[in-house]
């Protein structure tokens, strides 16, 4: 297993935990200098707070644990492509690399028409992060499908 796969496997574990709490199966891990500095679960439904996406929760965790004001050069791993809200936070905190499993389409910061993770037109933002999608995508897709099937059975 590669280092990237190991971090993504941890994201999947966090995503499964999130799903067990009734949230979407999204998990995120922030790494700096080869060390995990933050983790996050999708907790929007649990906390009744739309800002509690896994990526933002991982950023909050990392900021609290490290005491840093910026996460310059950190790597973010996440089961799903960061949405527009999370992409803004990623750019604000200067995260250097983003690795994700599944694209999120029209709400994604990379695959939508609003490429916040790529733009260089916002003058207050530094260089865009390096982006890599599709990491262990089939496993991420299987977890996402399991979540959708569970939701269909509940309705």
N, C-alpha and C positions, 0 to 999 in steps of 0.2 A: 504494500500500500504506500502510495506517495504521500508526502507531507500535505499536499493540497487535498487529497482524498481523506486523510485523517481529520483535517479540520472540517471538511464537508460532512463527514460521518458524525462528528460532534454536533454540527448544525441539525442534522436529521434527528439525532436524539432529542435535542431541544425542541425541534418541530413536533415530534411525537408527544412530548410532555405538554406542549402548548395545546395540541389537539385534544389531549385527555382532559384539559380544563375547559373545552368548548370553543376554543379559538381556532383560527386557521393554522395549519401545520407549518409554521415558519419559525426557523431558528437561525440565529446569527452569532458569529464569533469574531472578535477583533484580536489581531495578533500584531505584536511589535517586537522586533529583534528576536523572533523565534519563540516568543512567549505569549500565551493567551493573557490578554489584559482586560477583556470584557466579554460577557455573554449576554444574549437576550432571547426571550421568548416573545412570541406574538401574544399580547395581553389586552388587546382593545376591548373585547367583550367582557373579560374578567374584571377589568378595571373601569369599564364604561368610559373609556378615554381613547379616542381615535389616534392620539399621538403615541400610543404604546405599541408601535410596531417593533418587531424583533430587532431591526437594525438600530433604531433609536434607543431601545432598551440596552443594547450592547454598547452603544456610544455612551449613554448615561453611566453604565457600569464602569466602563474604562476611565471616564473622566473622574469618577469618584475614587476608584482604586489607585489611579496614578497621580492625581492632583494636577495633571496637565491642563492647559487651556486649549491646546490644539493637539490633534493626533497625527501630525505630519509624518507621512511615510508609513503609517500603519496599513495592514491588510485586513479587509473586511471579507468574511466568508458568509454566505447566506443561501438558504434553500431556494429562494425566489428572488428574481431581479428586484432591486430596490425601487419602490414607487417614487413618484415625484416629490412627496414630502420627505421621504428618507434620503433621496438624492440631494435635496437642498442641504440637509444636515451633513451628509458625507462631504459635500463641497465646502461647507462652512468650516468643518473641523479638519480639512485638508488631508483626508485619508488618501493614501497613495495608490492603492490597488483594491479592486473589487472583483470578487469571484462569486458567481452564483450558478445555481442549477437550472431553474426554469425561467424563461422570459415571461413577463407579465403584460405584454402588449400595450394597449392604449394608455395604461396608467404607469408604465415603466419609465424610468429615467434614462434608459438606453434604447429600448426597442420602440418607444412611442414617437410621435411627432415632436414631443417636447424633450429633447435630449439634454437634460440638465447635467447628466454625468459627462457629457462630451463638450458642451459649449465653452467657447473661449471669449464670448462676447460680454460677459458680466465682469466688469472691471475690478471688482473687489475680490474676485476669486482667483486663486493661484491656478497652476497647471491642472488640467483634468486628470483623474485617476486612470491608471491602466485598467482596462475592462476585459474580463474573461468570463464568458457565459458557457453554459452547457456542461459544467462539471458534475459528474455522476447524475446526469439529467434523468436517466431512466429510473433510478432509485427515488429521486425527488418527485418525479411524475407519479410513481406508484403510491407514494405517501399522499400526494395531492388527490389522486383518484380515490384512495381509501377515505379521505376526508369528505369528498363530494358524495360518495356512496352512502356514508354515514348520515350526512345531512339530508339526502333524499329519503332515507328510511325514517328519519325523524319527522318529516313533513307529511 
